[in-house]
Structure formats: structure tokens, C-alpha cells
Amino acid sequence: MKKFHLLILPFILFISACGWFKSPPEIGQVLSEHFKNKIYKDFDTVAYDSVFVKTMDSLSGKFVNPKAIKAFYKNNNTQPKLVTQFYTNGQLDSLVSYLDQSTVHGFNPKIFKGDEIKGLLIVLTANKFKKVEESYPIIAKLELLSANAYLNYNNYLKYGVVNPRTIFSRYYIKVKRPDSLGMINLLKGKSLIDTLRSVQPKSAQYKALQAAYLNTDSESEKRILLLNMERFRWKMPETGDNYVQVNIPDFRLTWFDKKDTLITMKVCVGGKRENGYEEKLKAFAKSRNLDDKPKNHETPLLFSKINSIQANPVWNIPVSIAQSEIYWMARKDPYYLSNSNIKVYYKDRLIGEPDTINWSRYSRDKLPFKFKQGSGGGNALGKFKFIFDNSSSIYLHDTNNKNGFNLTNRAISHGCVRIEKPLEFAELLVKDPYTYDKLRAEVDLPPVDSTHIKWYKKRMAQKADTTKAFQLKPAWFGPKKPVPLLITYITAWSQNNQIEYRPDVYGMDDKLWAAMKKFR
């Protein structure tokens, strides 16, 4: 009996290899039953694989995500999964319909090759193949173009067509982007139509911009609306219902709590970079001469959380400002530093008489000094500084120059954000009457609660005592809990049932449009 088993095993392997017991693959069975056509029962996977590989090689060079598509079909032995699952139930036709209607999102349907997919569907549906192998290139191309279009359509609507971090140098918001695993899982999905429906943007802002886009004939208006529809497609970090937003083109800070606005105020943001900045930067890279260095004070776009408040802040003056402004002012006026309450440090040691420094001895590009402006009325940061973690040394702050808030174009700062109502903002952050009164006392304001007047008077007496040297120092306060902060850039949005438009103060619309034009 053992010898019989040894003899029969090679025989079984032989006849299996010859295809004696081979049944048609799933695609063959599906098409055979659908068309009542027996030629599909002769579907040869080996022959189809060869055609599929050639088709992949010819098409993948123009795919947006070729690695994800190749990985999916490698894991599935090149089986035409989409055609198998979604041709006979009409879902590939639904995909084509969604691609045709992508104009409502501002896309050109040609980028998805919807017409080519539609033509392949027509050829397959005509069912005029005389031999099954004639269907292989049609099925392979239909499969791959459908997979590519399906992924692109979903990714563009869910994540946007452009990664802003690749085109904007000061875009520090970590937007979520599509990944290979997510795309492979998308191709594994059980229903194309359910996914296509679910990926449609649902935010009220997006829908309002979309409606305005479909209702206008103005090309310039359409362009602005499309750019901001794209911004609302970007997968931003979760802010929660309660957060602060600074919109640079609007020069405004708004604190949102669900659909309510807790407070809104004007802001001044960083000045626009010099015209011809890129070329000037190249020249500076060669010369290393500070006179060639172009100015760029644009406020970066970022997401963080406000975690502390500093009353009577000290301003640690950045090197760039020390080189471009402080150095020249000190050379021009020997008393500028002491009159401006600016302390000078050499190797972290305070210089007692900064007015005696001979500035002509030092090159401004190699200044060995650090500068700090002390607390007080003349401090450029005003009475309050609102701090959040970021890599650009940016913060919100008060200012002793209130005239800036009267300007139409308030892109005038060195990069930080000056806010119009710092005291009201601080009150909302601390959310505690006792803490708020302590904060008020630090800036010489009487308490709101009359029971706190005693220690307020005590502080004022200390400050007025001429027998003791009173030194104003920063005082730190914590918010009730960290508040999410989003510094963003939106030039069109819906407000009170109408679309608000703002100028492209940093030229970011132009740069985004250049990146998006190929999708139009």
C-alpha cells in the first residue's frame, strides 16, 4: 500500500500541472455567467499575467501611486479584483459617473482618464471577443486605470491634491497624507459606491465655497474659491470644538467654541517677504554679506497649544533684528539702548554700561552680544505674551504701538502676532476670577473682585516705595487648560451666509495655483 501511494502522488501532480483538474479563475467564472459565454471558462491566468505585467509597465509611469498599486496586485497574484467584483454589479459605471462629475470639485475629469475607462467598459460589455485571450488586454487596462482613478479621486477629495508642506517654506502644520497601507485597504474594499459617497467633503465651509463656485461665471472668483476648497480638503490636526484661529489674510484672531465665537479681534502679522526674495537669497548664499540678505518676516503657519501667559514680558531680541536694527540704532544714538531699557550681554554676562560700547569695532554679522528688552511700558511686546510650543520662536503678544490696528494691511510685524485685546484674551485663558485679578495687578490694574483690593494696594505701595529699588519682573500664569491654536491662511470662506474674500497678502494663492493648474 505504501508503494502505491508513492506511485500515485507524482501522477496526481503531473495531471494537475497539465490542467486536467483546473477550474477557471474567478474572473472567468464571473464573466462566463454574466455573458452566458463559455469562452471565459478558458481564461488562462498564466497568459493573462503576462499581458497584465506588460500593461502595468506601460501605464505605471503615469500613475500617482504606482508602488501602492503594484503592491496590491502582487499580493493578489495580479488578479483583476476590481473588474471581478464591480463590473457586473455596475459599480465601475458608477465610478465613471463620479469621475465625470468631478467638475463640481473643480477637477478636470480628464486627469482621471474616465473617458478611457468608459471606452474599455463599452468594449467589454459588447462581448464580441472570438477568443478569450482577446479580452486580456482590455481587462488588464480596465483594471489598472480603474484602480488608479479610484485611488486618485479618493485621495484628492480626502486629503487634497497638493501637500502644502512641499510648496510652502513656512508651513509647519502636519497635514495627514495618504499612505500605502490605506490605499491598499481602499482597493480591498467591498463597495466602491459606498466609499465614493463617504469621501465627499461634508464641512459646511467646503459646501458653501462649492456652491459659490458652481454659481459664478467669474474666472477670477472661481480661482479663489477653488484654492480655498483645496485648503478645506487638507487633513488638518484635530482642534476640537474649542480653539483659537489666526487667519493671516483676514488679520484677525477668532476664538471658536463649537459654533459660537467667544471673542474676535484684529491682529498684526509678519510683513511680506521682499520682492524677488528667492533670487536675492541665492545672491546672499554666494556673498554671505548681510547687506544682500533679503527680509522675510512672514508669520509661519502652524498648529500648537497655548500653554502659558507672561505678564510684563522680557523680549529676547532675535539675532536677525539685532543685526538689522538694534546695531544701527546703537551706532546712531549712544543712549538708545539705556533709553529703550535694552540690556546687553557678553558671553551671558550683563554689561553694566552698554552706552559706552564702541560699536564701530564690531561687524554686525559677527556681533558677540545678546540683547534683552526689560519689562515695562516701552517693551515692544507690551504687557502680555502668550506662549505656545513651536520651532520658529513665534508667540502672540500685546504691543505698545496700537496704531498698527488701524491699518488695512496689518502685515507689519517681525513674524510674531500682535493682538488687539490681550487683557480680554488673558481673561478667557485663565478662566478663574482670582487668577485673573492677580494677573491684572501685575500690570497695575485694580481687581474686578473688591475682596482682592487689599493685596492690590500692597503691591502698588511696594512699587511706589522710593526707599527700595522696585524692579519690574515677568510673572507667569497658566491657562485653565492648554488651548489649541491654529495659525492659518484662508482667502475665502463663508460667514453669515455670504462668501468673504481677502487679499493674498503673502502671495500664497499664486504659489498654490501654480501647483494646482495641472488638475484643471
Beta strands, then each sheet from edge to edge (+ up, - down):
strand 1: 242-247
strand 2: 252-257
strand 3: 260-270
strand 4: 302-311
strand 5: 315-316
strand 6: 342-346
strand 7: 349-350
strand 8: 369-373
strand 9: 384-388
strand 10: 396-397
strand 11: 411-413
strand 12: 417-419
strand 13: 475-477
strand 14: 483-488
strand 15: 492-495
strand 16: 498-501
sheet 1: 11+ 3+ 2- 1+ 14+ 4- 9+ 10- 12-
sheet 2: 11+ 3+ 2- 1+ 14+ 4- 13+
sheet 3: 5+ 8- 6+ 7-
sheet 4: 15+ 16-
end
